Structures are given as structure tokens and as C-alpha cells.
């Protein structure tokens, strides 16, 4: 499939017609349109983002699929990474592991790879979900980094400022193509919505971690890929042509 991969195009419309599926898209920079027609389509877009894509005819998706598209919950998640001139935490006897706090950083992770303590090192200073993550999302990145340093200083002392090199953060909620880090069922949603999330709608099939039995994990994405591969392979031969 290497020669057929197309990047930087944003899907705008999915049309099912005449035993085929047509995908309309536009380039994210030039806005040039691109239309692709095939026998089937496999959609891996996070479910709630399908609300911004025109589906024609609208009733080609069932009522329960639309309900899942509107209601499936996606969890916010934000990470802040900090780089230091050397691995001062290893001098404190910390070689890998997780730090749990009641500070805004909530969870920190130390690298488990052994190295020369004098070499620079990275700490995942903050990994937060849901409300703990949206607290960070309101801040500019430079403020996220400074507050993460301040929180780490509570644990490791002011040496964190002396050895700080740089930092970076990322919010999956603020990514327009993910709308959150992963799907996470609210109470009752697994029973109410999941039976309809992975099911095909006409010639449109669905994959992605949100369609699996282990959402939020790479395992779930792989599981869904295997499922949908079997799904389209086992269709009647007349469905997709010769």
C-alpha cells in the first residue's frame, strides 16, 4: 500500500452510493480537494469527530451509530516532559518507577534505562487524565513547564531548577484530530453504546481503539485492525467486485 498512502488530507464528506463509497477531503494547507472512490471504506477517525464530517445519505448510518457518535466519551490527557543536565534522581536511588502525588502534576515517571548519572536525562514530569488534565490545558506551555518544575521541587528540592535544560508538553484534548487521548466509557455506556460502535454501516467499516474491547491501548487498536481485516475479507465476493 506504500504507493497509495496520502497524507495531510482532512476528510470532509463520506457518501455511500451505487454500491461504492466516495471520500471527499481537502489538503490541510493548500485546501486542494481530493476525492477517492472505492468498494468499501474503513474509518478509524475518533468517533465524536465524525460529527464534523458530512455523511450522505445521513440514514446510511443507523440511529444507534449516531447515538454513539454523539455520546461516546473521550478522556482528556496531558503530558509534560522535562530535561535535566544530569540524572539527579538516580543519586537518590530512583532507577525507573512512578511518582504519585496530590500536586497538580499527579503522576511522574522516571526512565528505567540505566545510564551514566552525569548524562542528561528526561522525566515525564506530569501525566494527567480528565479533570486533572484540563487544569493544565488552560495554561500556556511555558507556564505548564514552570508549574511542573515547581511541583517537582517539592519532591526533589531546588536542584531541579539548577539542572533544568528544557521542557515540552502535549494535550490530546487540544489536538483537533483526536479530541482527547482515548475513549473511556461513562457509567452505562459500555452496555448502551458499545454493541453499535464497531458494527459496519453499509459499506463503511470502523476500526480504532474505541471500537475494541480494550480501549485506550495500542492492543485495542491492533485488535480492531485484525477484526476489520477479517470483516472485509470475509464479505461475499460479489460485495466488492471480482
C-alpha positions as CSV (number, residue, x, y, z in Angstrom):
1,X,0.0,0.0,0.0
2,X,3.0,2.3,0.2
3,X,2.4,4.0,-3.1
4,X,-1.2,4.6,-2.2
5,X,-0.7,6.4,1.1
6,X,-1.8,10.0,1.1
7,X,-1.0,12.3,3.9
8,X,-2.2,15.8,5.1
9,X,-5.8,15.4,3.8
10,X,-8.7,16.1,6.1
11,X,-11.9,14.1,5.3
12,X,-14.9,16.3,4.9
13,X,-17.6,14.0,3.5
14,X,-18.4,10.3,3.2
15,X,-21.0,9.3,0.5
16,X,-22.4,5.8,0.0
17,X,-23.9,5.4,-3.4
18,X,-24.1,2.9,-6.3
19,X,-22.5,0.1,-4.4
20,X,-19.5,2.3,-3.7
21,X,-18.2,4.7,-1.2
22,X,-16.8,8.2,-2.0
23,X,-14.5,10.0,0.4
24,X,-14.2,13.8,-0.1
25,X,-11.2,15.5,1.5
26,X,-9.1,18.7,1.4
27,X,-5.4,19.4,1.9
28,X,-4.8,20.8,5.4
29,X,-2.5,23.6,3.9
30,X,-3.4,24.2,0.3
31,X,-7.1,23.3,0.7
32,X,-6.9,21.5,-2.6
33,X,-9.7,18.9,-2.8
34,X,-9.2,15.2,-3.2
35,X,-11.9,12.6,-3.9
36,X,-11.4,8.9,-3.7
37,X,-14.0,6.2,-4.6
38,X,-13.8,2.5,-3.6
39,X,-15.9,-0.5,-2.9
40,X,-15.5,-0.1,0.9
41,X,-14.2,2.4,3.4
42,X,-12.6,1.7,6.8
43,X,-12.9,4.7,9.1
44,X,-10.5,5.0,12.1
45,X,-11.4,8.6,13.0
46,X,-12.2,9.1,16.7
47,X,-16.0,8.6,16.8
48,X,-17.0,12.1,18.1
49,X,-15.1,13.8,15.3
50,X,-17.5,12.2,12.8
51,X,-19.9,14.9,13.8
52,X,-17.9,17.3,11.7
53,X,-17.9,15.1,8.6
54,X,-20.9,15.1,6.3
55,X,-22.4,11.6,6.0
56,X,-24.6,11.1,2.9
57,X,-27.3,9.9,3.0
58,X,-27.5,10.5,6.7
59,X,-29.7,7.5,7.2
60,X,-26.9,5.3,5.8
61,X,-25.7,5.3,9.4
62,X,-28.2,3.8,11.9
63,X,-29.8,5.7,14.8
64,X,-27.6,3.7,17.3
65,X,-24.4,4.6,15.4
66,X,-25.3,8.3,15.5
67,X,-26.1,8.0,19.2
68,X,-22.6,6.5,19.8
69,X,-21.0,9.2,17.7
70,X,-22.7,11.9,19.8
71,X,-22.3,10.4,23.2
72,X,-19.1,8.3,23.4
73,X,-16.8,10.0,26.0
74,X,-13.2,10.8,25.2
75,X,-10.8,11.3,28.1
76,X,-8.6,14.4,28.3
77,X,-4.9,13.7,28.8
78,X,-1.9,16.0,29.1
79,X,1.8,15.1,29.4
80,X,4.7,17.4,30.4
81,X,8.3,16.2,29.8
82,X,11.3,17.9,31.4
83,X,15.0,17.5,30.5
84,X,17.8,18.0,33.0
85,X,21.6,18.3,32.7
86,X,22.1,15.0,34.6
87,X,20.0,12.3,36.3
88,X,20.0,13.7,39.8
89,X,17.2,11.3,40.8
90,X,19.5,8.3,40.3
91,X,21.7,9.7,43.0
92,X,18.7,9.5,45.3
93,X,18.3,5.8,44.4
94,X,15.5,6.2,41.9
95,X,16.0,4.0,38.8
96,X,12.7,3.9,37.0
97,X,9.3,3.9,38.6
98,X,6.3,6.1,39.1
99,X,5.7,9.0,41.5
100,X,2.2,9.6,42.8
101,X,1.4,12.9,44.4
102,X,-1.6,15.1,45.3
103,X,0.1,18.0,43.5
104,X,-1.2,19.2,40.1
105,X,1.4,17.0,38.3
106,X,-0.3,14.0,39.8
107,X,1.9,11.3,38.3
108,X,5.5,11.4,37.2
109,X,7.6,8.6,35.6
110,X,11.4,8.1,35.8
111,X,13.3,6.5,33.0
112,X,14.2,2.9,33.7
113,X,17.2,2.7,31.2
114,X,20.4,2.7,33.1
115,X,22.9,5.4,32.2
116,X,25.8,7.4,33.4
117,X,24.4,9.7,36.1
118,X,26.3,12.6,34.7
119,X,24.5,12.4,31.4
120,X,21.4,14.4,30.8
121,X,18.0,12.7,31.4
122,X,14.3,13.1,30.9
123,X,11.4,12.8,33.3
124,X,7.8,12.5,32.3
125,X,7.1,15.1,35.0
126,X,3.3,15.0,34.7
127,X,0.9,12.6,33.2
128,X,-2.7,13.6,33.9
129,X,-6.2,12.4,32.8
130,X,-9.7,14.0,32.8
131,X,-10.1,17.0,35.1
132,X,-6.5,16.8,36.2
133,X,-5.5,17.2,32.6
134,X,-7.9,20.1,31.7
135,X,-6.4,22.0,34.6
136,X,-3.1,22.1,32.7
137,X,-4.8,22.8,29.3
138,X,-5.8,26.3,30.3
139,X,-2.1,27.3,30.7
140,X,0.4,28.3,28.0
141,X,3.1,25.8,27.6
142,X,5.8,27.9,29.3
143,X,3.6,28.1,32.4
144,X,2.9,24.4,32.3
145,X,6.7,23.8,32.4
146,X,7.3,26.2,35.2
147,X,4.5,24.8,37.3
148,X,5.7,21.2,36.7
149,X,9.2,22.3,37.8
150,X,7.7,23.9,40.9
151,X,5.9,20.7,41.7
152,X,9.0,18.6,41.2
153,X,10.9,20.9,43.5
154,X,8.5,19.9,46.3
155,X,9.8,16.4,45.9
156,X,13.4,16.8,44.9
157,X,14.3,20.3,46.1
158,X,15.5,23.4,44.3
159,X,18.1,21.3,42.4
160,X,15.5,20.8,39.7
161,X,15.9,24.5,38.8
162,X,19.7,24.2,38.8
163,X,19.8,21.3,36.4
164,X,16.8,22.2,34.2
165,X,17.5,22.3,30.5
166,X,14.2,22.3,28.6
167,X,10.7,21.1,28.6
168,X,7.7,20.3,26.4
169,X,4.1,19.5,26.9
170,X,1.2,18.0,24.8
171,X,-2.5,18.0,25.2
172,X,-4.5,15.4,23.3
173,X,-7.7,17.3,24.0
174,X,-6.4,20.3,22.1
175,X,-5.5,18.2,19.1
176,X,-8.2,18.8,16.5
177,X,-7.8,15.3,15.0
178,X,-8.1,13.4,18.2
179,X,-10.4,15.3,20.5
180,X,-9.0,13.6,23.6
181,X,-6.4,10.9,24.2
182,X,-8.7,7.8,24.1
183,X,-12.3,6.7,24.5
184,X,-13.4,6.0,28.1
185,X,-16.9,4.8,28.8
186,X,-19.0,6.7,31.3
187,X,-21.3,4.7,33.5
188,X,-23.7,2.6,31.4
189,X,-22.1,3.5,28.1
190,X,-20.4,0.1,27.6
191,X,-23.7,-1.6,27.7
192,X,-25.7,1.1,25.9
193,X,-23.2,2.1,23.1
194,X,-20.5,-0.5,22.6
195,X,-22.6,-3.1,20.7
196,X,-23.1,-0.5,17.9
197,X,-19.6,1.2,17.8
198,X,-17.7,-1.5,15.8
199,X,-20.6,-2.6,13.5
200,X,-20.4,-1.7,9.8
201,X,-22.9,0.8,8.3
202,X,-23.4,-0.3,4.8
203,X,-20.1,-0.2,3.1
204,X,-18.4,1.8,5.8
205,X,-16.4,-0.2,8.4
206,X,-14.9,1.0,11.6
207,X,-11.6,0.4,13.4
208,X,-9.6,2.1,16.1
209,X,-9.1,1.7,19.8
210,X,-12.6,3.0,20.5
211,X,-14.0,0.0,18.6
212,X,-12.2,-2.6,20.6
213,X,-12.7,-4.4,23.9
214,X,-9.5,-2.8,25.3
215,X,-10.0,0.9,24.5
216,X,-7.1,3.4,25.3
217,X,-4.4,0.9,24.5
218,X,-2.3,0.1,21.4
219,X,-3.5,-3.5,21.9
220,X,-7.1,-2.3,21.3
221,X,-6.1,-0.6,18.0
222,X,-4.3,-3.7,16.8
223,X,-7.3,-5.9,17.8
224,X,-9.6,-3.7,15.9
225,X,-7.4,-3.8,12.8
226,X,-7.4,-7.6,12.8
227,X,-11.2,-7.6,13.3
228,X,-12.0,-5.3,10.5
229,X,-9.5,-7.1,8.2
230,X,-11.4,-10.3,8.7
231,X,-14.6,-8.4,8.4
232,X,-13.9,-7.1,4.9
233,X,-12.1,-10.2,3.7
234,X,-15.0,-12.5,4.6
235,X,-17.6,-10.4,2.8
236,X,-19.4,-12.2,-0.1
237,X,-17.2,-12.0,-3.2
238,X,-19.9,-10.2,-5.1
239,X,-19.9,-7.4,-2.5
240,X,-16.7,-5.8,-3.6
241,X,-16.5,-7.0,-7.2
242,X,-14.3,-9.7,-8.6
